[in-house]
Every structure is written in C-alpha cells, then in structure tokens.
Amino acid sequence: MKFLRVGNLGKEIPAILDNKNKIRDLTSIIKDLTPDTINFKILEKIKEINIESLPEIKNIGRIGACISKPGNFFAVGLNYSEHAKETGAETPKHPVLFNKSVHSIVGPNDDVIIPKNSQQLDHEVEIAFVVGKKAKLVSESNAQDYIFGYCICNDISERQWQKEKGGQWVKGKSGDTFGPIGPYLVTSDEIKNLNDINLSLEVNGKKHQTGNTSDMIFNFNFLLSHISNFITLMPGDIVTTGTPPGVGMGMSPPVFLKNGDIMKLSVDNLGEQITKVIKE
C-alpha cells in the first residue's frame, strides 16, 4: 500500500493510492497518518476494504509530509562506504546515530529554505523507515515485523553548522525545512527487494547522487534491531538511513545549494520529490 497526505499546510487529509494510481480519500477510516494510526491493526483493517470504493481525490493540490506529528526523527550517518570516503571519514564499525528535529519535517515538494547566515547548505537523498509498533530489544530476524513502511527523505544539512559549531550534528540537521519526506509511505510488501533499491538526486538536471541499498553498511533490519537495543522506538518514529556518495560537500571544490536550485530525488518504489531552494 502507498499512503500519502494531501492538502494545504495544516489541513492535510490521509489518502491511499489504488491499483490504478488514483488517489483515494481515507478520512472515513482514519483522521490522519499519525503515531495513533500508523500501526498494523489499522493496516489490516484497510486491507479488508475495497480501496476503489473510497472517494477519489481529483484535485490533489499540495502533497504533505507522509506522516504527521512523529515522536522521534532519527538519522544514520555515514552508512554508505563511498559517502564516508568522500567526507574523509573512516567506515564506521557501529551505526552513527543522531537526531533531526521533528519540526524540520516538510512535504516532498515544499520549498527548502536557506536559513539566514547559512553558507553551506547540502542535500542527502535517503530512504527512511517508519516504525509500526513499540520496538525494544528487537532481533534482526524479526525487524520487519516492526517496520510499517518506507519513504524518501532528503536529509538537508548545513555543513558549517554540523561540523564547525561544536557539539553534535543536530544543529546542522534541524533547520525549519531540513526534512522533506514523502510523497508516499510505502509498505514493504510493495517493495520486491529491500536490499536492491536505487536512489538518486539531481540538482538543476545534473546528477549528483546515485546509489543502491546493496551498498549500505548497515541494512534496515540491522538498524532497527541495533537502535532498539538502546532506545525504545514507538509507532510513527522515523529513522532515515544514510545517503550514497555525491553530496555537495564531497565535490572538489564543494558545491552547495543556492537560491533557485531545483532538486529532484528519485527512489525505486517510493516515488519522487521535486523541491526548489530559496533564501530565507
């Protein structure tokens, strides 16, 4: 299943794609896609419904973030070996885990804003997973029982704030528009092979990033298991899982995002994001 949220900011409604890629209104089943409704009980209920009997949404307008009000937004750094190399970092022996503010989340096609005093805004195409039930001390072999679905995430990063302002990475990862997610929240049964997903990012039509989940150092199952050994994950929590090579910081010389740039992110099975970069 492919879930999404459509509507103006703050007025989004939940929806689902049917077999003909028509968008259907889910408000008769759930009020929104939130931690209260992102669970396997609701998923089973929706599976029993004839999706094509739900009202079609013809005038889509804006697509919002595919989940509202998550409790946590975690991210994994340096999880593709070639990306670690381009940043000059050693390949990590354990997942590098950090926070992104939940307030950084925006829709998949919303503008990405260059904050005042920002000089080094960068892009990172990633795949995030969303937790579907309370996860604590989960084994790697059982991890898929806890993952509700997957979505695209652009882990927007201000490199100077991340690396030169002291402390942890969170300062450079949590600006107001630093977390475009969506368009879809896709259940794993829609994905043929989680370990063979292509992802890419273009800036102004020029390919910057390409990668495949087969190149991940730590795969989705390992990440959920690992994190749940330290932190209890709850329904609706988002974990974005790292980026392939080609970020602006890794170019020679570095190329950072500027006013007017257009980013296009594409991920197998998960759709596309197209965002414009604008100055604050």
C-alpha positions as CSV (number, residue, x, y, z in Angstrom):
1,M,0.0,0.0,0.0
2,K,1.0,3.6,-0.7
3,F,-0.2,6.1,1.8
4,L,0.0,9.9,1.5
5,R,-1.3,13.1,2.9
6,V,-2.8,15.8,0.6
7,G,-3.9,19.4,1.3
8,N,-2.7,22.8,2.3
9,L,-0.3,23.0,5.2
10,G,-2.0,22.1,8.5
11,K,-5.1,20.9,6.6
12,E,-3.8,17.7,5.1
13,I,-6.0,14.6,4.9
14,P,-4.9,10.9,4.7
15,A,-5.1,9.2,1.3
16,I,-4.1,6.0,-0.4
17,L,-3.2,5.0,-4.0
18,D,-5.5,2.4,-5.6
19,N,-4.3,-0.2,-8.2
20,K,-4.8,2.4,-11.0
21,N,-2.7,5.0,-9.1
22,K,-5.8,7.1,-8.3
23,I,-5.7,8.9,-5.0
24,R,-8.5,7.8,-2.6
25,D,-9.7,9.6,0.5
26,L,-9.1,7.7,3.7
27,T,-10.8,10.0,6.1
28,S,-13.7,7.6,6.6
29,I,-11.2,5.1,8.1
30,I,-8.6,7.3,9.8
31,K,-8.4,11.1,10.6
32,D,-4.7,11.4,9.7
33,L,-1.5,9.4,9.4
34,T,-0.1,9.9,12.9
35,P,1.5,7.8,15.6
36,D,-2.0,6.9,16.7
37,T,-3.0,5.4,13.3
38,I,0.3,4.1,11.9
39,N,0.0,0.6,13.3
40,F,-0.6,-2.9,11.9
41,K,-4.1,-3.2,13.3
42,I,-5.2,-0.2,11.1
43,L,-3.2,-1.7,8.2
44,E,-5.2,-5.0,8.4
45,K,-8.4,-3.1,8.6
46,I,-7.6,-1.1,5.4
47,K,-6.6,-4.4,3.6
48,E,-10.1,-5.6,4.0
49,I,-11.6,-2.6,2.3
50,N,-12.3,-2.2,-1.4
51,I,-10.0,0.8,-1.9
52,E,-11.7,1.7,-5.2
53,S,-14.9,2.2,-3.4
54,L,-13.4,5.2,-1.5
55,P,-13.9,8.7,-2.9
56,E,-11.4,9.8,-5.4
57,I,-9.4,13.0,-4.8
58,K,-9.1,14.5,-8.2
59,N,-7.7,18.0,-7.4
60,I,-4.7,16.9,-5.4
61,G,-3.1,20.3,-4.9
62,R,-0.2,20.1,-2.4
63,I,1.2,16.8,-1.1
64,G,2.2,17.0,2.5
65,A,4.7,15.0,4.6
66,C,3.5,11.4,4.6
67,I,3.3,11.3,8.4
68,S,2.2,14.0,10.9
69,K,3.5,14.6,14.4
70,P,6.0,11.8,14.8
71,G,7.5,11.4,18.3
72,N,11.1,11.0,17.0
73,F,13.1,11.7,13.9
74,F,16.4,9.7,14.0
75,A,19.0,9.6,11.3
76,V,22.0,7.4,10.5
77,G,25.2,9.0,9.2
78,L,28.0,7.6,7.0
79,N,26.0,4.5,6.1
80,Y,27.3,4.1,2.5
81,S,31.0,3.4,2.4
82,E,31.6,5.7,-0.7
83,H,29.9,8.5,1.1
84,A,32.1,8.0,4.1
85,K,35.2,8.1,1.9
86,E,34.1,11.4,0.2
87,T,33.7,13.1,3.5
88,G,37.2,11.8,4.7
89,A,35.6,9.7,7.5
90,E,36.5,6.1,8.3
91,T,34.0,3.5,7.6
92,P,32.0,3.2,10.9
93,K,32.1,0.0,12.9
94,H,28.8,0.8,14.5
95,P,25.9,2.9,13.1
96,V,26.4,6.7,13.6
97,L,23.0,7.8,15.1
98,F,21.8,11.4,15.5
99,N,18.6,13.4,15.8
100,K,16.8,15.6,13.4
101,S,14.1,17.9,14.9
102,V,10.6,16.8,14.1
103,H,9.9,20.4,13.3
104,S,12.2,20.2,10.3
105,I,9.7,18.0,8.5
106,V,8.0,19.4,5.4
107,G,6.2,18.0,2.3
108,P,8.1,16.3,-0.5
109,N,7.7,19.3,-2.9
110,D,7.7,22.1,-0.4
111,D,10.5,24.8,-0.7
112,V,13.7,24.1,1.0
113,I,14.8,27.4,2.7
114,I,18.4,28.5,3.0
115,P,18.5,30.0,6.5
116,K,20.0,33.4,7.2
117,N,23.7,33.1,7.9
118,S,23.8,29.7,6.1
119,Q,26.7,29.3,3.7
120,Q,26.9,25.5,3.2
121,L,23.5,24.0,2.6
122,D,23.7,20.5,1.3
123,H,21.5,17.6,0.1
124,E,21.3,13.9,1.0
125,V,18.8,11.6,-0.7
126,E,17.9,8.8,1.7
127,I,15.4,6.1,2.5
128,A,13.6,6.3,5.8
129,F,11.6,3.7,7.6
130,V,8.7,4.3,9.9
131,V,8.1,2.2,12.9
132,G,4.7,0.5,13.2
133,K,4.7,-0.8,16.8
134,K,6.7,-0.5,20.0
135,A,10.2,-1.8,19.4
136,K,12.6,-2.7,22.2
137,L,15.4,-5.2,22.1
138,V,14.2,-6.5,18.7
139,S,16.3,-9.2,17.0
140,E,17.5,-8.5,13.4
141,S,15.5,-11.5,12.1
142,N,12.2,-10.0,13.5
143,A,12.9,-6.4,12.5
144,Q,10.4,-6.4,9.6
145,D,7.6,-7.1,12.0
146,Y,8.1,-3.6,13.4
147,I,8.5,-1.6,10.2
148,F,5.3,-0.1,8.9
149,G,6.7,1.3,5.8
150,Y,9.4,3.3,3.9
151,C,9.6,6.8,2.4
152,I,12.0,9.2,0.7
153,C,13.8,11.6,3.0
154,N,16.1,14.5,1.9
155,D,18.4,14.9,4.9
156,I,19.1,18.6,4.3
157,S,22.3,19.6,6.1
158,E,24.1,22.8,6.9
159,R,27.7,21.6,6.8
160,Q,29.3,24.5,8.7
161,W,26.7,24.3,11.5
162,Q,27.2,20.5,11.5
163,K,30.9,20.4,11.6
164,E,32.2,23.8,12.9
165,K,29.8,24.9,15.6
166,G,30.7,22.3,18.2
167,G,28.7,19.6,19.9
168,Q,26.6,17.0,17.9
169,W,25.3,17.1,14.4
170,V,21.8,18.0,15.3
171,K,22.4,21.8,14.9
172,G,23.3,21.3,11.2
173,K,20.4,18.9,10.6
174,S,17.4,20.5,12.0
175,G,16.5,23.7,10.2
176,D,12.9,24.5,9.5
177,T,12.8,22.8,6.1
178,F,15.6,20.3,6.6
179,G,13.4,17.1,6.5
180,P,11.3,16.8,3.3
181,I,9.7,13.3,3.5
182,G,7.3,11.5,1.1
183,P,5.4,11.7,-1.2
184,Y,4.4,8.1,-0.1
185,L,4.7,6.0,2.9
186,V,5.0,2.6,1.2
187,T,4.5,-0.8,3.0
188,S,7.2,-3.3,2.5
189,D,5.0,-5.7,0.5
190,E,5.2,-3.2,-2.3
191,I,9.0,-3.5,-2.5
192,K,10.5,-6.5,-4.2
193,N,13.9,-6.4,-2.6
194,L,14.8,-4.0,0.2
195,N,18.5,-4.7,-0.5
196,D,18.2,-3.6,-4.1
197,I,16.7,-0.2,-4.3
198,N,18.1,2.5,-6.5
199,L,18.2,6.1,-5.2
200,S,19.4,9.3,-6.9
201,L,19.4,13.1,-6.7
202,E,19.7,15.7,-9.4
203,V,20.3,19.5,-9.0
204,N,19.1,21.6,-11.9
205,G,19.0,18.5,-14.1
206,K,22.6,17.4,-13.3
207,K,23.0,14.1,-11.5
208,H,24.8,14.5,-8.2
209,Q,24.0,11.3,-6.2
210,T,23.4,7.7,-7.2
211,G,23.4,4.7,-5.0
212,N,21.7,1.4,-4.2
213,T,20.7,-0.1,-0.9
214,S,23.0,-3.0,-1.6
215,D,25.8,-0.6,-0.7
216,M,24.5,0.2,2.7
217,I,27.0,-0.7,5.5
218,F,24.1,-1.5,7.9
219,N,20.8,-2.6,6.4
220,F,17.3,-1.7,7.5
221,N,16.8,-4.8,9.7
222,F,20.2,-4.3,11.4
223,L,19.5,-0.6,12.1
224,L,16.1,-1.2,13.7
225,S,17.5,-4.0,15.8
226,H,20.6,-2.0,16.8
227,I,18.7,1.2,17.7
228,S,16.1,-0.7,19.7
229,N,18.8,-2.1,21.9
230,F,19.4,1.4,23.2
231,I,16.2,3.4,22.5
232,T,12.6,2.2,22.6
233,L,11.1,3.0,19.3
234,M,7.4,3.9,19.1
235,P,4.8,3.8,16.3
236,G,5.3,6.7,14.0
237,D,9.0,7.2,14.8
238,I,11.1,7.9,11.7
239,V,14.6,6.6,11.0
240,T,16.3,7.9,7.9
241,T,19.1,5.5,7.0
242,G,22.0,7.3,5.3
243,T,23.0,8.7,1.9
244,P,25.0,7.5,-1.1
245,P,28.0,9.5,-2.5
246,G,27.7,12.7,-4.4
247,V,26.8,15.3,-1.7
248,G,27.9,18.8,-2.4
249,M,30.4,18.7,0.5
250,G,32.2,15.8,-1.2
251,M,32.8,17.6,-4.5
252,S,36.0,19.2,-5.5
253,P,35.6,22.1,-5.0
254,P,32.5,21.7,-2.8
255,V,29.2,22.8,-4.4
256,F,26.5,23.9,-2.0
257,L,22.8,24.7,-2.7
258,K,22.0,28.2,-3.8
259,N,18.9,30.3,-4.3
260,G,16.8,29.0,-7.2
261,D,18.2,25.5,-7.4
262,I,15.8,22.7,-8.2
263,M,16.4,19.3,-6.6
264,K,14.8,16.1,-7.9
265,L,15.0,12.9,-5.8
266,S,14.0,9.5,-7.2
267,V,13.8,6.2,-5.3
268,D,12.6,2.9,-6.7
269,N,9.0,2.1,-5.5
270,L,8.9,5.3,-3.3
271,G,8.3,8.0,-5.9
272,E,9.9,11.4,-6.5
273,Q,10.5,14.7,-4.7
274,I,11.0,17.9,-6.6
275,T,11.9,20.9,-4.4
276,K,13.0,24.5,-5.0
277,V,15.7,26.1,-2.9
278,I,15.0,29.6,-1.8
279,K,16.7,32.2,0.5
280,E,15.0,33.0,3.8
